């Protein structure tokens, strides 16, 4: 829990949550440490009310069930998209639960999963069953980083075999995007400032790597490596520099997908729109993934084409979470850190 933005968080004993009539309480077995959690801790998210418990990508076991829930019961192994949709608004009716007009997000709109228990809303719309042979540390990433990357690459980015895909930023979302794009038959250029991150990107299928500290212009480097520019490019980090480089590195009629958060004081980010006009580029946002679209991703995981388990590079206890959260601001790091509260 943190009581002030940007100041050290701490582990506290608090009352256990209770489920809403439409919701459940999940016993958290694993939760990912995401850069979005760092943004929330820094005060970049207006939905957070202090004091606050962060955490939004999780997997665990249903502990308690609201009286109106019909599809789930205590003991079920589950994960959940970080966007918990209402299921009834016009966006949900159209199948677009990831942009639900009345969405709630654990770790932002209410207390999250850096805890032993977390309450989740509208369980029948949002919960996703975790396969029996999948461990919780792997399943936690299906709530945010891996599903976010899957939608960005496959559903929004419309990746096709043989295309060049550039991924700017090789943290949890970026490395997931590298793996997914490569599994779909694309040729991937990974861009990062960390040699370790680029080594992991190469391991997960990147055909080319660009060390952003060793080139004057990463967009030029991407265009040179791809023979004119990427067909699809993702900003998986979220900064004005990586956003602009992603757009500038595209070929004619290319597609840019913004997956990384872009906080700024006035809510805007400079984008090279002159290039977007001249080359008829598509600029797309991507915001999580609806629960009903998970089967395609899970089929690829079951087949072995996707290996989200390989992305987990460290596991820590709940007591270590406050320091790890603070460290993300100076060293986002490569790979994925997972918190296992019950290991405390």
C-alpha atoms as a printed R data frame, in Angstrom:
    type eleno elety resid chain resno       x       y       z
1   ATOM     1    CA   UNK     A     1   0.000   0.000   0.000
2   ATOM     2    CA   UNK     A     2   1.121   3.562  -0.659
3   ATOM     3    CA   UNK     A     3  -0.321   6.643   1.001
4   ATOM     4    CA   UNK     A     4   1.435   9.326  -1.071
5   ATOM     5    CA   UNK     A     5   2.464   9.335  -4.711
6   ATOM     6    CA   UNK     A     6   6.104   8.617  -5.347
7   ATOM     7    CA   UNK     A     7   6.862   7.815  -1.712
8   ATOM     8    CA   UNK     A     8   7.804   4.349  -0.428
9   ATOM     9    CA   UNK     A     9   5.021   1.798  -0.291
10  ATOM    10    CA   UNK     A    10   4.807  -0.790   2.485
11  ATOM    11    CA   UNK     A    11   3.158  -4.092   3.342
12  ATOM    12    CA   UNK     A    12   0.149  -3.615   5.632
13  ATOM    13    CA   UNK     A    13  -2.514  -5.815   7.186
14  ATOM    14    CA   UNK     A    14  -5.909  -4.643   5.883
15  ATOM    15    CA   UNK     A    15  -9.451  -6.126   5.976
16  ATOM    16    CA   UNK     A    16 -10.128  -8.852   3.425
17  ATOM    17    CA   UNK     A    17 -12.281  -7.701   0.490
18  ATOM    18    CA   UNK     A    18 -15.805  -9.006  -0.066
19  ATOM    19    CA   UNK     A    19 -17.320  -9.735  -3.466
20  ATOM    20    CA   UNK     A    20 -19.970  -7.542  -5.035
21  ATOM    21    CA   UNK     A    21 -23.122  -9.368  -6.103
22  ATOM    22    CA   UNK     A    22 -21.753  -9.581  -9.658
23  ATOM    23    CA   UNK     A    23 -18.151 -10.146  -8.598
24  ATOM    24    CA   UNK     A    24 -15.712 -12.509  -6.946
25  ATOM    25    CA   UNK     A    25 -12.777 -12.391  -4.599
26  ATOM    26    CA   UNK     A    26  -9.656 -14.129  -5.889
27  ATOM    27    CA   UNK     A    27  -6.852 -15.484  -3.738
28  ATOM    28    CA   UNK     A    28  -3.829 -14.139  -5.587
29  ATOM    29    CA   UNK     A    29  -1.230 -16.796  -6.373
30  ATOM    30    CA   UNK     A    30   0.902 -14.573  -8.626
31  ATOM    31    CA   UNK     A    31   0.800 -11.007  -9.916
32  ATOM    32    CA   UNK     A    32   3.038  -9.244 -12.389
33  ATOM    33    CA   UNK     A    33   4.968  -6.057 -11.763
34  ATOM    34    CA   UNK     A    34   4.058  -3.766 -14.669
35  ATOM    35    CA   UNK     A    35   5.241  -0.310 -15.694
36  ATOM    36    CA   UNK     A    36   1.592   0.787 -15.482
37  ATOM    37    CA   UNK     A    37   1.785   0.104 -11.742
38  ATOM    38    CA   UNK     A    38   4.747   2.472 -11.572
39  ATOM    39    CA   UNK     A    39   2.753   5.139 -13.435
40  ATOM    40    CA   UNK     A    40  -0.043   4.761 -10.882
41  ATOM    41    CA   UNK     A    41   2.387   5.003  -7.967
42  ATOM    42    CA   UNK     A    42   3.829   8.193  -9.475
43  ATOM    43    CA   UNK     A    43   0.386   9.826  -9.643
44  ATOM    44    CA   UNK     A    44  -0.075   9.638 -13.413
45  ATOM    45    CA   UNK     A    45  -3.515   7.994 -13.185
46  ATOM    46    CA   UNK     A    46  -6.478  10.176 -12.133
47  ATOM    47    CA   UNK     A    47  -8.610   7.159 -11.164
48  ATOM    48    CA   UNK     A    48  -6.476   6.264  -8.132
49  ATOM    49    CA   UNK     A    49  -7.627   7.342  -4.672
50  ATOM    50    CA   UNK     A    50  -5.167   7.263  -1.779
51  ATOM    51    CA   UNK     A    51  -4.330   5.167   0.160
52  ATOM    52    CA   UNK     A    52  -3.968   2.580  -2.563
53  ATOM    53    CA   UNK     A    53  -2.936  -1.007  -3.264
54  ATOM    54    CA   UNK     A    54  -1.555  -1.453  -6.811
55  ATOM    55    CA   UNK     A    55  -1.484  -4.519  -9.043
56  ATOM    56    CA   UNK     A    56  -3.581  -5.461 -12.065
57  ATOM    57    CA   UNK     A    57  -2.141  -8.513 -13.850
58  ATOM    58    CA   UNK     A    58  -2.896 -11.570 -11.797
59  ATOM    59    CA   UNK     A    59  -3.826 -15.200 -11.565
60  ATOM    60    CA   UNK     A    60  -5.228 -17.141  -8.664
61  ATOM    61    CA   UNK     A    61  -8.099 -19.130  -7.221
62  ATOM    62    CA   UNK     A    62 -11.681 -17.955  -6.711
63  ATOM    63    CA   UNK     A    63 -12.180 -17.623  -2.955
64  ATOM    64    CA   UNK     A    64 -15.695 -16.121  -2.686
65  ATOM    65    CA   UNK     A    65 -18.496 -15.604  -5.194
66  ATOM    66    CA   UNK     A    66 -21.231 -12.950  -5.360
67  ATOM    67    CA   UNK     A    67 -24.846 -14.082  -5.316
68  ATOM    68    CA   UNK     A    68 -25.504 -13.107  -8.948
69  ATOM    69    CA   UNK     A    69 -22.470 -14.907 -10.432
70  ATOM    70    CA   UNK     A    70 -23.468 -18.030 -12.381
71  ATOM    71    CA   UNK     A    71 -20.356 -19.150 -14.274
72  ATOM    72    CA   UNK     A    72 -17.752 -19.457 -11.518
73  ATOM    73    CA   UNK     A    73 -17.368 -21.067  -8.139
74  ATOM    74    CA   UNK     A    74 -14.861 -21.225  -5.304
75  ATOM    75    CA   UNK     A    75 -11.761 -23.174  -6.259
76  ATOM    76    CA   UNK     A    76 -11.717 -22.203  -9.941
77  ATOM    77    CA   UNK     A    77  -8.297 -21.260 -11.345
78  ATOM    78    CA   UNK     A    78  -8.622 -17.899 -13.106
79  ATOM    79    CA   UNK     A    79  -7.000 -14.869 -14.611
80  ATOM    80    CA   UNK     A    80  -8.699 -11.666 -15.735
81  ATOM    81    CA   UNK     A    81  -8.100  -8.858 -18.251
82  ATOM    82    CA   UNK     A    82  -7.000  -5.700 -16.466
83  ATOM    83    CA   UNK     A    83 -10.071  -4.005 -17.955
84  ATOM    84    CA   UNK     A    84 -13.059  -5.444 -16.101
85  ATOM    85    CA   UNK     A    85 -15.996  -4.663 -18.369
86  ATOM    86    CA   UNK     A    86 -19.597  -4.058 -17.313
87  ATOM    87    CA   UNK     A    87 -21.006  -6.308 -20.052
88  ATOM    88    CA   UNK     A    88 -24.008  -4.101 -20.841
89  ATOM    89    CA   UNK     A    89 -22.837  -0.747 -22.275
90  ATOM    90    CA   UNK     A    90 -22.869  -0.143 -26.069
91  ATOM    91    CA   UNK     A    91 -19.151  -0.945 -26.365
92  ATOM    92    CA   UNK     A    92 -19.609  -4.244 -24.539
93  ATOM    93    CA   UNK     A    93 -22.651  -5.079 -26.661
94  ATOM    94    CA   UNK     A    94 -20.442  -4.613 -29.730
95  ATOM    95    CA   UNK     A    95 -17.859  -7.017 -28.285
96  ATOM    96    CA   UNK     A    96 -15.402  -4.255 -27.394
97  ATOM    97    CA   UNK     A    97 -15.114  -4.917 -23.665
98  ATOM    98    CA   UNK     A    98 -11.515  -3.643 -23.660
99  ATOM    99    CA   UNK     A    99 -12.908  -0.112 -24.069
100 ATOM   100    CA   UNK     A   100 -15.975  -0.573 -21.841
101 ATOM   101    CA   UNK     A   101 -17.635   2.727 -20.992
102 ATOM   102    CA   UNK     A   102 -18.086   1.696 -17.331
103 ATOM   103    CA   UNK     A   103 -14.943  -0.355 -16.886
104 ATOM   104    CA   UNK     A   104 -13.148  -0.919 -13.603
105 ATOM   105    CA   UNK     A   105  -9.504  -1.852 -13.273
106 ATOM   106    CA   UNK     A   106  -7.982  -3.557 -10.226
107 ATOM   107    CA   UNK     A   107  -5.019  -1.564  -9.036
108 ATOM   108    CA   UNK     A   108  -6.417   1.662 -10.480
109 ATOM   109    CA   UNK     A   109 -10.147   2.145  -9.905
110 ATOM   110    CA   UNK     A   110  -9.972   0.053  -6.733
111 ATOM   111    CA   UNK     A   111  -7.415  -1.865  -4.688
112 ATOM   112    CA   UNK     A   112  -5.411  -4.329  -6.717
113 ATOM   113    CA   UNK     A   113  -3.495  -7.572  -6.664
114 ATOM   114    CA   UNK     A   114  -0.302  -6.703  -4.742
115 ATOM   115    CA   UNK     A   115  -2.131  -8.498  -1.964
116 ATOM   116    CA   UNK     A   116  -3.301 -11.902  -0.850
117 ATOM   117    CA   UNK     A   117  -6.875 -11.231  -2.007
118 ATOM   118    CA   UNK     A   118  -8.409  -8.985  -4.660
119 ATOM   119    CA   UNK     A   119 -12.026  -8.216  -5.545
120 ATOM   120    CA   UNK     A   120 -12.991  -8.338  -9.235
121 ATOM   121    CA   UNK     A   121 -16.148  -6.984 -10.863
122 ATOM   122    CA   UNK     A   122 -18.638  -8.615 -13.255
123 ATOM   123    CA   UNK     A   123 -17.060 -12.039 -13.022
124 ATOM   124    CA   UNK     A   124 -19.269 -13.718 -15.630
125 ATOM   125    CA   UNK     A   125 -18.072 -11.214 -18.252
126 ATOM   126    CA   UNK     A   126 -14.416 -10.995 -17.298
127 ATOM   127    CA   UNK     A   127 -12.904 -14.105 -15.758
128 ATOM   128    CA   UNK     A   128 -10.812 -16.443 -17.909
129 ATOM   129    CA   UNK     A   129 -10.124 -20.048 -16.902
130 ATOM   130    CA   UNK     A   130  -6.455 -20.915 -16.379
131 ATOM   131    CA   UNK     A   131  -5.517 -24.316 -17.866
132 ATOM   132    CA   UNK     A   132  -4.621 -26.919 -15.256
133 ATOM   133    CA   UNK     A   133  -1.135 -27.384 -16.701
134 ATOM   134    CA   UNK     A   134  -0.259 -23.661 -16.615
135 ATOM   135    CA   UNK     A   135   1.513 -22.294 -13.547
136 ATOM   136    CA   UNK     A   136   0.241 -19.128 -11.912
137 ATOM   137    CA   UNK     A   137   3.357 -17.058 -12.643
138 ATOM   138    CA   UNK     A   138   2.805 -17.647 -16.363
139 ATOM   139    CA   UNK     A   139  -0.947 -17.110 -16.158
140 ATOM   140    CA   UNK     A   140  -0.572 -13.754 -14.396
141 ATOM   141    CA   UNK     A   141   0.865 -12.215 -17.573
142 ATOM   142    CA   UNK     A   142  -2.257 -13.152 -19.529
143 ATOM   143    CA   UNK     A   143  -4.105 -10.419 -17.669
144 ATOM   144    CA   UNK     A   144  -2.003  -7.572 -19.024
145 ATOM   145    CA   UNK     A   145   1.408  -7.781 -20.665
146 ATOM   146    CA   UNK     A   146   0.914 -10.842 -22.863
147 ATOM   147    CA   UNK     A   147  -2.722 -10.164 -23.781
148 ATOM   148    CA   UNK     A   148  -1.937  -6.492 -24.407
149 ATOM   149    CA   UNK     A   149   0.849  -7.519 -26.787
150 ATOM   150    CA   UNK     A   150  -1.328 -10.141 -28.487
151 ATOM   151    CA   UNK     A   151  -4.089  -7.662 -29.240
152 ATOM   152    CA   UNK     A   152  -1.597  -4.995 -30.324
153 ATOM   153    CA   UNK     A   153   0.167  -7.335 -32.764
154 ATOM   154    CA   UNK     A   154  -2.625  -9.615 -33.966
155 ATOM   155    CA   UNK     A   155  -5.966  -7.884 -33.509
156 ATOM   156    CA   UNK     A   156  -5.085  -4.209 -33.892
157 ATOM   157    CA   UNK     A   157  -1.836  -4.546 -35.848
158 ATOM   158    CA   UNK     A   158  -3.157  -7.259 -38.200
159 ATOM   159    CA   UNK     A   159   0.283  -8.821 -38.499
160 ATOM   160    CA   UNK     A   160   0.888 -11.037 -41.521
161 ATOM   161    CA   UNK     A   161   3.561 -13.624 -42.218
162 ATOM   162    CA   UNK     A   162   6.570 -12.142 -43.996
163 ATOM   163    CA   UNK     A   163   5.971  -8.591 -42.790
164 ATOM   164    CA   UNK     A   164   8.574  -6.558 -40.947
165 ATOM   165    CA   UNK     A   165   7.509  -5.670 -37.402
166 ATOM   166    CA   UNK     A   166   9.435  -3.152 -35.296
167 ATOM   167    CA   UNK     A   167   9.073  -3.274 -31.506
168 ATOM   168    CA   UNK     A   168  10.287  -0.197 -29.626
169 ATOM   169    CA   UNK     A   169  10.953  -1.073 -25.984
170 ATOM   170    CA   UNK     A   170  11.672  -4.640 -24.874
171 ATOM   171    CA   UNK     A   171  10.186  -4.861 -21.416
172 ATOM   172    CA   UNK     A   172   7.332  -7.224 -20.575
173 ATOM   173    CA   UNK     A   173   4.943  -6.026 -23.296
174 ATOM   174    CA   UNK     A   174   7.700  -5.545 -25.869
175 ATOM   175    CA   UNK     A   175   9.256  -8.979 -25.420
176 ATOM   176    CA   UNK     A   176   5.784 -10.521 -25.562
177 ATOM   177    CA   UNK     A   177   5.176  -8.646 -28.823
178 ATOM   178    CA   UNK     A   178   8.470  -9.914 -30.255
179 ATOM   179    CA   UNK     A   179   7.525 -13.501 -29.425
180 ATOM   180    CA   UNK     A   180   3.984 -13.177 -30.799
181 ATOM   181    CA   UNK     A   181   4.997 -11.445 -34.030
182 ATOM   182    CA   UNK     A   182   7.724 -14.019 -34.690
183 ATOM   183    CA   UNK     A   183   5.292 -16.872 -34.003
184 ATOM   184    CA   UNK     A   184   2.964 -15.362 -36.608
185 ATOM   185    CA   UNK     A   185   5.733 -15.541 -39.228
186 ATOM   186    CA   UNK     A   186   6.802 -11.896 -39.160
187 ATOM   187    CA   UNK     A   187  10.395 -10.669 -39.212
188 ATOM   188    CA   UNK     A   188  11.001  -8.615 -36.089
189 ATOM   189    CA   UNK     A   189  13.329  -5.700 -35.410
190 ATOM   190    CA   UNK     A   190  13.702  -5.118 -31.667
191 ATOM   191    CA   UNK     A   191  14.781  -1.690 -30.388
192 ATOM   192    CA   UNK     A   192  15.987  -0.995 -26.853
193 ATOM   193    CA   UNK     A   193  18.772   0.652 -24.867
194 ATOM   194    CA   UNK     A   194  19.638  -2.497 -22.909
195 ATOM   195    CA   UNK     A   195  21.919  -5.197 -24.336
196 ATOM   196    CA   UNK     A   196  20.270  -7.712 -22.000
197 ATOM   197    CA   UNK     A   197  16.805  -6.807 -23.285
198 ATOM   198    CA   UNK     A   198  18.001  -7.140 -26.876
199 ATOM   199    CA   UNK     A   199  19.568 -10.517 -26.114
200 ATOM   200    CA   UNK     A   200  16.212 -11.712 -24.788
201 ATOM   201    CA   UNK     A   201  14.463 -10.284 -27.846
202 ATOM   202    CA   UNK     A   202  16.837 -12.255 -30.068
203 ATOM   203    CA   UNK     A   203  16.115 -15.373 -27.994
204 ATOM   204    CA   UNK     A   204  12.381 -14.888 -28.448
205 ATOM   205    CA   UNK     A   205  12.546 -14.518 -32.229
206 ATOM   206    CA   UNK     A   206  13.836 -11.083 -33.242
207 ATOM   207    CA   UNK     A   207  15.635 -11.225 -36.587
208 ATOM   208    CA   UNK     A   208  17.400  -7.893 -36.045
209 ATOM   209    CA   UNK     A   209  18.202  -5.765 -32.996
210 ATOM   210    CA   UNK     A   210  18.905  -2.053 -32.703
211 ATOM   211    CA   UNK     A   211  20.760  -0.694 -29.669
212 ATOM   212    CA   UNK     A   212  19.272   2.789 -29.365
213 ATOM   213    CA   UNK     A   213  22.376   4.018 -27.556
214 ATOM   214    CA   UNK     A   214  24.569   3.180 -30.536
215 ATOM   215    CA   UNK     A   215  22.697   4.910 -33.368
216 ATOM   216    CA   UNK     A   216  21.833   8.528 -34.051
217 ATOM   217    CA   UNK     A   217  18.271   7.812 -35.212
218 ATOM   218    CA   UNK     A   218  16.516   4.526 -34.449
219 ATOM   219    CA   UNK     A   219  13.850   5.138 -37.103
220 ATOM   220    CA   UNK     A   220  16.523   5.432 -39.791
221 ATOM   221    CA   UNK     A   221  18.141   2.235 -38.511
222 ATOM   222    CA   UNK     A   222  14.800   0.401 -38.704
223 ATOM   223    CA   UNK     A   223  14.150   1.657 -42.250
224 ATOM   224    CA   UNK     A   224  17.594   0.523 -43.354
225 ATOM   225    CA   UNK     A   225  17.273  -2.936 -41.807
226 ATOM   226    CA   UNK     A   226  13.821  -3.498 -43.286
227 ATOM   227    CA   UNK     A   227  14.467  -2.182 -46.776
228 ATOM   228    CA   UNK     A   228  12.240   0.852 -46.516
229 ATOM   229    CA   UNK     A   229  10.485   0.609 -43.184
230 ATOM   230    CA   UNK     A   230   8.390  -1.694 -41.032
231 ATOM   231    CA   UNK     A   231   4.940  -2.759 -42.126
232 ATOM   232    CA   UNK     A   232   3.869  -2.721 -38.475
233 ATOM   233    CA   UNK     A   233   5.533  -0.904 -35.584
234 ATOM   234    CA   UNK     A   234   4.728  -0.835 -31.872
235 ATOM   235    CA   UNK     A   235   5.685   1.580 -29.149
236 ATOM   236    CA   UNK     A   236   5.680  -0.865 -26.261
237 ATOM   237    CA   UNK     A   237   7.415   1.490 -23.824
238 ATOM   238    CA   UNK     A   238   5.497   4.740 -23.968
239 ATOM   239    CA   UNK     A   239   7.574   7.892 -24.419
240 ATOM   240    CA   UNK     A   240   7.487  10.763 -26.918
241 ATOM   241    CA   UNK     A   241  10.782   9.531 -28.387
242 ATOM   242    CA   UNK     A   242   9.720   5.906 -28.870
243 ATOM   243    CA   UNK     A   243   6.309   6.924 -30.196
244 ATOM   244    CA   UNK     A   244   7.840   9.239 -32.813
245 ATOM   245    CA   UNK     A   245  10.489   6.679 -33.755
246 ATOM   246    CA   UNK     A   246   7.836   4.023 -34.235
247 ATOM   247    CA   UNK     A   247   5.880   6.226 -36.635
248 ATOM   248    CA   UNK     A   248   8.997   7.456 -38.447
249 ATOM   249    CA   UNK     A   249  10.250   3.897 -38.950
250 ATOM   250    CA   UNK     A   250   7.227   2.800 -40.999
251 ATOM   251    CA   UNK     A   251   7.086   2.230 -44.742
252 ATOM   252    CA   UNK     A   252   4.283   3.567 -46.925
253 ATOM   253    CA   UNK     A   253   0.825   2.600 -45.626
254 ATOM   254    CA   UNK     A   254   2.400   1.099 -42.517
255 ATOM   255    CA   UNK     A   255   0.635   0.676 -39.194
256 ATOM   256    CA   UNK     A   256   1.725   2.138 -35.858
257 ATOM   257    CA   UNK     A   257   0.207   0.697 -32.664
258 ATOM   258    CA   UNK     A   258   0.581   2.577 -29.399
259 ATOM   259    CA   UNK     A   259   0.576   0.090 -26.518
260 ATOM   260    CA   UNK     A   260   2.806   1.877 -23.976
261 ATOM   261    CA   UNK     A   261   1.228   4.553 -21.798
262 ATOM   262    CA   UNK     A   262   2.133   8.143 -22.653
263 ATOM   263    CA   UNK     A   263   1.517  10.329 -19.605
264 ATOM   264    CA   UNK     A   264   2.132  14.038 -20.008
265 ATOM   265    CA   UNK     A   265   1.059  17.138 -18.067
266 ATOM   266    CA   UNK     A   266  -1.426  18.218 -20.753
267 ATOM   267    CA   UNK     A   267  -2.445  14.736 -21.901
268 ATOM   268    CA   UNK     A   268  -0.940  15.094 -25.382
269 ATOM   269    CA   UNK     A   269   2.120  13.711 -27.150
270 ATOM   270    CA   UNK     A   270   3.813  15.097 -30.290
271 ATOM   271    CA   UNK     A   271   3.335  12.709 -33.238
272 ATOM   272    CA   UNK     A   272   4.899  13.163 -36.719
273 ATOM   273    CA   UNK     A   273   1.585  13.526 -38.523
274 ATOM   274    CA   UNK     A   274   3.116  15.037 -41.664
275 ATOM   275    CA   UNK     A   275   4.698  11.648 -42.362
276 ATOM   276    CA   UNK     A   276   1.444   9.902 -41.477
277 ATOM   277    CA   UNK     A   277  -0.382  11.970 -44.092
278 ATOM   278    CA   UNK     A   278   2.231  11.669 -46.813
279 ATOM   279    CA   UNK     A   279   2.601   7.892 -46.458
280 ATOM   280    CA   UNK     A   280  -1.028   7.148 -45.513
281 ATOM   281    CA   UNK     A   281  -0.001   5.586 -42.228
282 ATOM   282    CA   UNK     A   282  -2.439   4.119 -39.728
283 ATOM   283    CA   UNK     A   283  -2.072   5.241 -36.105
284 ATOM   284    CA   UNK     A   284  -3.828   2.854 -33.710
285 ATOM   285    CA   UNK     A   285  -4.249   2.568 -29.977
286 ATOM   286    CA   UNK     A   286  -4.423  -0.754 -28.171
287 ATOM   287    CA   UNK     A   287  -5.894  -1.180 -24.694
288 ATOM   288    CA   UNK     A   288  -5.745  -4.657 -23.228
289 ATOM   289    CA   UNK     A   289  -7.891  -7.471 -24.644
290 ATOM   290    CA   UNK     A   290 -11.476  -8.597 -24.079
291 ATOM   291    CA   UNK     A   291 -11.953 -11.883 -22.223
292 ATOM   292    CA   UNK     A   292 -14.043 -13.411 -25.008
293 ATOM   293    CA   UNK     A   293 -11.098 -13.101 -27.450
294 ATOM   294    CA   UNK     A   294  -8.652 -15.065 -25.277
295 ATOM   295    CA   UNK     A   295  -9.241 -18.486 -26.928
296 ATOM   296    CA   UNK     A   296  -7.109 -17.701 -30.001
297 ATOM   297    CA   UNK     A   297  -4.185 -16.713 -27.809
298 ATOM   298    CA   UNK     A   298  -4.629 -19.707 -25.506
299 ATOM   299    CA   UNK     A   299  -4.670 -22.076 -28.499
300 ATOM   300    CA   UNK     A   300  -1.272 -20.773 -29.551
301 ATOM   301    CA   UNK     A   301  -0.003 -21.191 -25.989
302 ATOM   302    CA   UNK     A   302  -1.295 -24.763 -25.772
303 ATOM   303    CA   UNK     A   303   0.284 -25.631 -29.121
304 ATOM   304    CA   UNK     A   304   3.675 -24.387 -27.924
305 ATOM   305    CA   UNK     A   305   3.848 -21.660 -30.578
306 ATOM   306    CA   UNK     A   306   3.814 -19.089 -27.771
307 ATOM   307    CA   UNK     A   307   5.805 -19.560 -24.563
308 ATOM   308    CA   UNK     A   308   4.800 -16.857 -22.063
309 ATOM   309    CA   UNK     A   309   6.454 -18.917 -19.325
310 ATOM   310    CA   UNK     A   310   9.874 -18.063 -20.770
311 ATOM   311    CA   UNK     A   311   9.263 -14.351 -20.245
312 ATOM   312    CA   UNK     A   312   9.278 -14.651 -16.441
313 ATOM   313    CA   UNK     A   313  12.834 -13.813 -15.424
314 ATOM   314    CA   UNK     A   314  12.443 -13.241 -11.671
315 ATOM   315    CA   UNK     A   315  10.043 -14.060  -8.853
316 ATOM   316    CA   UNK     A   316   9.863 -12.058  -5.618
317 ATOM   317    CA   UNK     A   317   7.784 -12.032  -2.438
318 ATOM   318    CA   UNK     A   318   5.264  -9.396  -1.454
319 ATOM   319    CA   UNK     A   319   7.733  -7.865   0.992
320 ATOM   320    CA   UNK     A   320  10.081  -7.094  -1.909
321 ATOM   321    CA   UNK     A   321   7.390  -5.470  -4.052
322 ATOM   322    CA   UNK     A   322   7.687  -1.854  -2.776
323 ATOM   323    CA   UNK     A   323  11.374  -1.590  -3.684
324 ATOM   324    CA   UNK     A   324  10.833  -3.321  -7.027
325 ATOM   325    CA   UNK     A   325   7.992  -0.927  -7.849
326 ATOM   326    CA   UNK     A   326  10.122   2.130  -7.106
327 ATOM   327    CA   UNK     A   327  13.041   0.752  -9.133
328 ATOM   328    CA   UNK     A   328  10.973   0.653 -12.324
329 ATOM   329    CA   UNK     A   329  11.310   4.410 -12.683
330 ATOM   330    CA   UNK     A   330  15.057   4.281 -13.148
331 ATOM   331    CA   UNK     A   331  15.532   0.823 -14.629
332 ATOM   332    CA   UNK     A   332  12.415  -0.684 -16.257
333 ATOM   333    CA   UNK     A   333  14.514  -3.780 -16.961
334 ATOM   334    CA   UNK     A   334  14.176  -6.659 -19.336
335 ATOM   335    CA   UNK     A   335  11.935  -9.620 -18.823
336 ATOM   336    CA   UNK     A   336   9.171  -9.907 -16.257
337 ATOM   337    CA   UNK     A   337   9.090  -9.829 -12.461
338 ATOM   338    CA   UNK     A   338   6.301 -11.786 -10.780
339 ATOM   339    CA   UNK     A   339   5.176 -11.359  -7.163
340 ATOM   340    CA   UNK     A   340   3.914 -14.429  -5.296
341 ATOM   341    CA   UNK     A   341   2.150 -13.095  -2.171
342 ATOM   342    CA   UNK     A   342   1.728 -16.478  -0.522
343 ATOM   343    CA   UNK     A   343   5.469 -16.988  -0.605
344 ATOM   344    CA   UNK     A   344   5.911 -14.182   1.894
